[in-house]
Amino acid sequence: MHASPDPSIVRLDGPWVHRDVSANGIRLHVAELGDGPVVVLLHGFAEFWWTWHHQLRALADAGFRAVAVDLRGYGDSDKPPRGYDAWTLAGDVGGLIKSLGARRAHLAGHAWGGMLAWTVAALHPRLVSSVTAIGAAHPLALRSAVARPWRGQGRAAGHLFRFQVPMAPEKWLVKADAQAVEDLFGGWAGRRWRSTSDFGESVAAFRQAMLVPGVAHSALEHYRWAFRAQFRGEGRRFTDAVGARIAAPTLQLHGADDTCILPETATSSTRWAGPHAEPQVWPDVGHFPHLEAPDRTSAAMVDFLKRD
């Protein structure tokens, strides 16, 4: 049996600076590059800060201070037993923005990170300058689509239901050096990216990060709260809290071949968006535009942020 990797393995070398930031009562690890307006980058399920390594460079070159964070429970951030509800996670991001010394920040998120960006903009509007949602839907758009299985999103989100049972999903995620991470990425990514060496290198990094003690359980707790809250009063309160259109300008980038968050689910999110153009849906791109089409993603982000 292989020894579990130390959390510090996620502090991969590059032009960025790694540091720890206290926010909302926990310690968050960030990788930071550049000077200027702050852009906080929020990763999705089974990822960590490094998923944004292309955008860190591009945003810094464009005159922004790019900050990619390991969310609560991931990478080299703290992994407390609780706090994986949307309220607390949004508080983590709000606390991070303040601890960075910024009055406001642009938020960009992939998948769950994108839903978190929407949530922070709704719950802490004074802290958010804009929202970029990549491979992501608004939380209520996703909930509505999952509840209508004949539309396809319910089947696409089948893992959401499989992750609700105790213990077995954790074991599955880390079995055989986290082979499940590669299987999930392979199923969700576009065919063009899957055929490249970059896919293999990226997945290897994500598999290693999943093996850090505590990450598999913490990652699944995000899903478990999202599902179980629907049957509790806090779910109704969350619906009320995020139900209005956000004030922040909004950019949506999505892959036409995304089999995890279907394009029609993502585009239905515009009813909750602030000032926005039509969502950009790119052919031959799957669930990971920031990795599959990094230059195009970075250019779209920079153009949007420069106009904001």
MOLINKA-V856735 format. One record per helix or strand. SS is the DSSP state (alpha for helix, beta for strand). FROM is the first residue (numbers start at 1). TO is the last residue. If there is no record, write none. Layout:
((SS | FROM | TO) (SS | FROM | TO))
This chain:
((alpha | 7 | 10) (beta | 17 | 23) (beta | 26 | 33) (beta | 37 | 42) (alpha | 49 | 61) (beta | 64 | 69) (alpha | 86 | 99) (beta | 105 | 110) (alpha | 112 | 123) (alpha | 125 | 127) (beta | 128 | 134) (alpha | 139 | 146) (alpha | 149 | 151) (alpha | 153 | 156) (alpha | 158 | 162) (alpha | 168 | 188) (alpha | 191 | 194) (alpha | 197 | 210) (alpha | 215 | 231) (alpha | 233 | 242) (beta | 249 | 255) (alpha | 263 | 272) (beta | 276 | 276) (beta | 280 | 282) (alpha | 289 | 292) (alpha | 294 | 307))
